Amino acid sequence: MKEKLTKSNALLKDSLDIIPLASQTFSKSYLYYPRDHSPLFLKRGNGAMVWDIDGNQYLDMVSGLMAIVLGYNDSDVNQAIINQLSQGISFSLATELEYQLASLLVNHIPCAEMVRFGKTGTDVTSAAIRVARAYTNRDHILVCGYHGWQDWYIGTTSRSLGVPNAVSHLTQTVPYNDLDALEALLKTNKYAAFILEPTNAHPPKTGYLEGVRELTSKYNTVLVFDEIVTGFHFALGGAQEYFGVTPDLACFGKGLGNGMPLSAVVGKRDIMKTMDDIFFSGTFGGEALSLAAGIAVIQKMTTEPVIQHLWDFGTHVHEDITSIIKECNLEAHVQLLGYAPWKILMFSNHATASSEAIKTFFQKEMIANGVLILASHNISFAMKEKEREMLKNAYVNTLEKLAYFLSKENLIDNLNCPIIQPVFKIR
């Protein structure tokens, strides 16, 4: 495919001269894809398919980092945006759309009694942390998972450059599925909030989320579910509905706007009322096109079997791929973890190739077989039987080739590109 990436490679060179990373998002940048074997700039999308600037077509298993839950160019969302566009985009006062979408979220999300909107996941996770600090009059935060780019969180990672030590020291990580470690920290009575992804690659152990709920209540710590990913994928009410555990606050984004920049922090009334006094304010928080899109997304999810399809399609794909992995005798090196709407690929070292090398080879070959993928199956409503067959065929070709080169102990010699190194590891 190298000869078909002429425009992409040229634009990368030009963009790097004036745009750091040549992208606005780390995980959409060249750092995450096999160099000279991947498209780096997309031009359009329709359904589950995307086209790059060289005209190559791909099945998109990235789905805009899970933002495209219905599929590209969804007619209902498009029409809602078009209708609103004729009325206006941003106004000098609030609009009725804010109340309409907030009402839908309150109706469907268990913890939602009040709602505020943002544009990104980081907007609303940071808002939740500020609210929790104000509500509890405590400064320290516990985190588990990925929660955005603001200082209070990213200072705990290897990407902490530019974050003051004084800020980093206020946030502490805690391992997932470990209630003893959580209580050891909570009982110091200094933590304003515990924010966590309710699930990711690994499911919660029996009683874990219930235990988290009990412990945070016991120690008067605000429990925040980061549902930027799980929201509108696991259930209409998020992972909190799916698992039956209700947090104090929750953060939603990505699928809420089907690609439009829209996020929400929701929660219990007594805590959310603290927003009357903290400063969480932005010119575009009530931008009307995104709100109209969010209303259309929720309405479609209530009238069509969107969530059920994410589960069903993801389950069928998981069955397909685990069978192929087994047939290729790669169980020790390739695994699919997590839940059907969001299966996460995990790669393990081989005696002659690192997990990073195996992942790089996997991505390169999947792309060569017409599938754009990072390290997860980000399922959308637009994926049907044709897309399932495309994905299955790509996996067969890729994993058979991977197994062959590993058996010959010459995978590295046949990689033909630099090994992709993680920017930082969370999951």
Buried (B, 14 or more C-beta within 10 A) or exposed (E): BEEEBEBBBEBBEEBBEEEEEBBEEEEBBBBBBBBBBBBBBBEEBEBBBBBBBBEBEBBBBBBBBBBBBBBBBBEBBBEBBEEBEEEEEEEEEEBEBBEBBBBBBBEBBBBBBBBBBBBBBBBBBBBBBBBBBBBBEBEBBBBBBBBBBBBBBBBBBEEBEEBEEEBBEBBBBBEBBBBEBBBEBBEEEBBBBBBBBBBBBEBBEEEBBBBBBBBBEEBEBBBBBBBBBBBBBBBBBBBBBBBEBBBBBBBBBBBBBBBBBBBBBBBBEEBBBBBEEEEBEEEEBBBBBBBBBBBBBBBBBEEEEBBEBBBBBBBBBBEBBBEBBEEBEBEEBBBBBBBBBBBBBBBEEBEBBBBBBBBBBBBBBBBBBBBBBBBBBBBBBBBEEEBBEBBBBBBBBBBBBBBEBBEEEEBBEEBEBEBBEEBEEBB
